[in-house]
Amino acid sequence: MGTFPWGPHGPQSSAQQVRPNPTAASPAPAFEQPESQDPAGTPGGFGGTALPNIIFSLLCLAILWIPFVCLYPLTAAAGIGLALGVIPIFSRMVPPDALDVARLGGILVGALAAGIMIRMEYRLAQNFGFRLSRHVVRLLLLGVWAVPIMMLAMGAHVPATTTRFILAVVSSPATVVHFLSLPMNLGIWFAVMVGLHFIIWNWGWARRAWHGRL
């Protein structure tokens, strides 16, 4: 006489067979996918895309350090201030022919301070009041920086490097005022500032792209 371990409508088995457990759990489907490995065989290691991204980000930061200073004024002030403060101290600790080592040490200390401060500034930016105040400071700094960029775009003569030209213009308020006194220049500058305002404050993809590089 047969048995019906799965009920009258299930598969039938003979009386000599061991009855299977009708409530046995079936193997759960594996939803987790194995982690992708880099060529060296370690998941997410430096052999994959992490190291090239870090190098590319450092190159971008080296090229775009002026807008970085404008966008993160507290971080820039901490890094530059500490670097300028420790370079004279390091200079007294090394021989006169090794002043470059003192400068390099000051730059490294300033970079470390900036790396710590930028995380603190990110936490402070969770407060709307701080974020709004920083936005105003950002626009003021970017507005000054936009003047030499516009002058370069209009074919201004650069006697030395581009960076020295920019620093010379932004450190001369009379030059900035004279440039903006022309109605056409002022109109272009105003349009640029409106665009920067919307990019910084409203465009999430631009912020994510910038933060991703940082």
C-alpha positions as CSV (number, residue, x, y, z in Angstrom):
1,M,0.0,0.0,0.0
2,G,1.5,3.3,-1.0
3,T,1.8,6.5,1.1
4,F,1.3,10.1,0.3
5,P,3.9,12.1,2.3
6,W,2.9,15.3,0.5
7,G,-0.9,14.7,0.7
8,P,-3.3,13.0,-1.6
9,H,-2.3,15.1,-4.6
10,G,1.5,14.8,-4.1
11,P,3.9,12.2,-5.5
12,Q,3.4,8.7,-4.2
13,S,6.0,6.5,-2.6
14,S,6.0,2.8,-1.6
15,A,5.7,1.5,1.9
16,Q,9.3,0.2,1.8
17,Q,10.8,3.6,1.0
18,V,12.0,6.1,3.7
19,R,9.5,8.9,3.8
20,P,11.0,12.2,3.0
21,N,10.3,15.1,5.3
22,P,7.5,17.1,3.6
23,T,8.4,20.2,5.6
24,A,12.1,20.2,4.8
25,A,13.3,23.7,3.8
26,S,14.6,24.0,0.3
27,P,17.9,25.7,-0.2
28,A,17.6,29.4,-0.1
29,P,18.6,31.2,-3.3
30,A,21.9,33.0,-3.1
31,F,21.2,36.7,-3.6
32,E,24.6,37.9,-2.6
33,Q,27.1,38.1,-5.5
34,P,30.8,37.5,-4.8
35,E,32.8,40.7,-4.5
36,S,34.7,41.8,-7.5
37,Q,38.4,41.3,-7.2
38,D,41.2,43.4,-8.6
39,P,43.9,41.9,-10.7
40,A,46.0,41.2,-7.5
41,G,43.2,39.1,-6.2
42,T,42.1,41.3,-3.2
43,P,38.5,42.7,-3.3
44,G,38.5,46.5,-3.8
45,G,42.3,46.8,-3.4
46,F,44.6,49.4,-4.8
47,G,45.3,47.2,-7.8
48,G,41.9,48.1,-9.2
49,T,40.5,51.6,-9.7
50,A,41.3,53.1,-6.3
51,L,44.9,54.1,-6.9
52,P,44.3,55.7,-10.3
53,N,41.3,57.6,-8.9
54,I,43.5,58.9,-6.0
55,I,46.3,60.0,-8.4
56,F,43.8,61.7,-10.7
57,S,42.1,63.5,-7.7
58,L,45.5,64.8,-6.5
59,L,46.3,66.1,-9.9
60,C,43.0,67.8,-10.1
61,L,43.5,69.4,-6.7
62,A,47.0,70.6,-7.7
63,I,45.6,72.2,-10.8
64,L,42.4,73.6,-9.2
65,W,43.8,74.6,-5.9
66,I,42.6,78.2,-6.2
67,P,38.8,77.3,-6.6
68,F,39.4,74.8,-3.8
69,V,40.5,77.7,-1.5
70,C,37.4,79.7,-2.6
71,L,35.1,76.8,-1.9
72,Y,36.5,75.7,1.4
73,P,37.7,78.9,3.1
74,L,38.1,77.4,6.6
75,T,40.0,74.4,5.4
76,A,42.3,76.6,3.3
77,A,42.9,79.0,6.1
78,A,43.8,76.1,8.5
79,G,46.2,74.4,6.0
80,I,47.9,77.6,4.7
81,G,48.1,79.2,8.1
82,L,49.7,76.1,9.7
83,A,52.1,75.7,6.8
84,L,53.2,79.3,7.0
85,G,53.6,78.9,10.8
86,V,55.7,75.8,10.8
87,I,58.0,76.6,7.9
88,P,60.0,79.1,9.9
89,I,60.3,76.6,12.8
90,F,61.5,73.9,10.4
91,S,63.9,76.3,8.8
92,R,65.7,76.9,12.1
93,M,65.9,73.1,12.6
94,V,67.7,72.3,9.3
95,P,71.0,73.5,7.8
96,P,70.9,76.7,5.7
97,D,71.4,74.6,2.5
98,A,68.3,72.4,3.3
99,L,65.6,75.0,3.4
100,D,63.7,73.2,0.7
101,V,63.2,70.3,3.2
102,A,61.7,72.8,5.7
103,R,59.3,74.1,3.0
104,L,58.3,70.6,2.0
105,G,57.7,69.7,5.7
106,G,55.5,72.8,6.1
107,I,53.5,71.9,3.0
108,L,53.0,68.3,4.3
109,V,51.9,69.6,7.7
110,G,49.5,72.0,6.0
111,A,48.1,69.3,3.8
112,L,47.5,67.1,6.9
113,A,45.7,69.9,8.6
114,A,43.6,70.6,5.5
115,G,42.7,66.9,5.4
116,I,41.4,67.0,9.0
117,M,39.7,70.4,8.7
118,I,37.8,69.5,5.5
119,R,36.0,66.8,7.4
120,M,35.2,69.2,10.2
121,E,33.9,71.7,7.7
122,Y,31.7,69.0,6.1
123,R,30.1,68.3,9.5
124,L,29.6,72.1,10.2
125,A,27.9,72.3,6.8
126,Q,25.1,70.2,8.1
127,N,23.9,73.4,9.8
128,F,21.9,75.6,7.5
129,G,23.2,78.8,9.0
130,F,26.9,77.9,8.5
131,R,26.1,76.6,5.0
132,L,24.4,79.9,4.1
133,S,27.2,82.0,5.5
134,R,29.8,79.9,3.7
135,H,27.9,80.3,0.5
136,V,28.1,84.0,0.7
137,V,31.9,83.9,1.4
138,R,32.3,81.4,-1.5
139,L,30.6,83.8,-3.9
140,L,32.7,86.7,-2.7
141,L,36.0,84.8,-3.2
142,L,34.9,83.3,-6.5
143,G,33.8,86.7,-7.7
144,V,37.3,88.1,-7.1
145,W,38.9,85.0,-8.7
146,A,36.6,85.4,-11.8
147,V,38.0,88.7,-12.7
148,P,41.5,87.5,-13.7
149,I,40.0,84.5,-15.4
150,M,37.8,86.8,-17.5
151,M,40.9,89.0,-18.2
152,L,42.8,85.9,-19.4
153,A,39.8,84.8,-21.6
154,M,39.8,88.3,-23.2
155,G,43.4,88.0,-24.1
156,A,45.2,89.8,-21.3
157,H,49.0,89.8,-21.5
158,V,50.6,87.5,-19.0
159,P,54.2,88.5,-18.2
160,A,54.9,85.5,-16.0
161,T,53.0,82.4,-15.2
162,T,49.2,82.3,-15.1
163,T,49.1,81.6,-11.4
164,R,51.2,84.7,-10.7
165,F,49.0,86.8,-12.9
166,I,45.9,85.6,-11.0
167,L,47.5,86.3,-7.6
168,A,48.7,89.7,-8.8
169,V,45.2,90.7,-9.9
170,V,43.3,89.4,-6.9
171,S,45.7,91.2,-4.6
172,S,45.1,94.5,-6.3
173,P,41.6,95.8,-5.5
174,A,42.1,98.8,-7.8
175,T,42.6,96.5,-10.7
176,V,39.5,94.5,-9.9
177,V,37.4,97.7,-9.5
178,H,38.7,99.2,-12.8
179,F,37.9,96.0,-14.7
180,L,34.4,95.8,-13.4
181,S,33.8,99.5,-14.0
182,L,33.2,98.8,-17.7
183,P,29.5,97.9,-18.2
184,M,30.2,95.0,-20.5
185,N,32.6,93.4,-18.1
186,L,30.3,93.9,-15.2
187,G,27.4,92.3,-17.1
188,I,29.5,89.2,-18.0
189,W,30.8,89.0,-14.4
190,F,27.2,89.2,-13.0
191,A,26.1,86.4,-15.3
192,V,29.0,84.3,-14.3
193,M,28.2,84.8,-10.6
194,V,24.5,83.9,-11.1
195,G,25.6,80.7,-12.8
196,L,28.1,79.9,-10.0
197,H,25.4,80.5,-7.4
198,F,23.0,77.9,-9.0
199,I,25.8,75.4,-9.6
200,I,27.0,75.5,-6.0
201,W,23.7,75.7,-4.2
202,N,21.3,73.8,-6.4
203,W,23.0,71.4,-8.8
204,G,23.5,68.2,-6.9
205,W,25.3,66.4,-9.6
206,A,28.0,69.1,-9.8
207,R,28.5,68.8,-6.0
208,R,28.7,65.0,-6.2
209,A,31.2,65.1,-9.0
210,W,33.4,67.6,-7.1
211,H,33.1,65.7,-3.8
212,G,33.9,62.5,-5.6
213,R,37.1,63.9,-6.8
214,L,38.0,65.2,-3.3
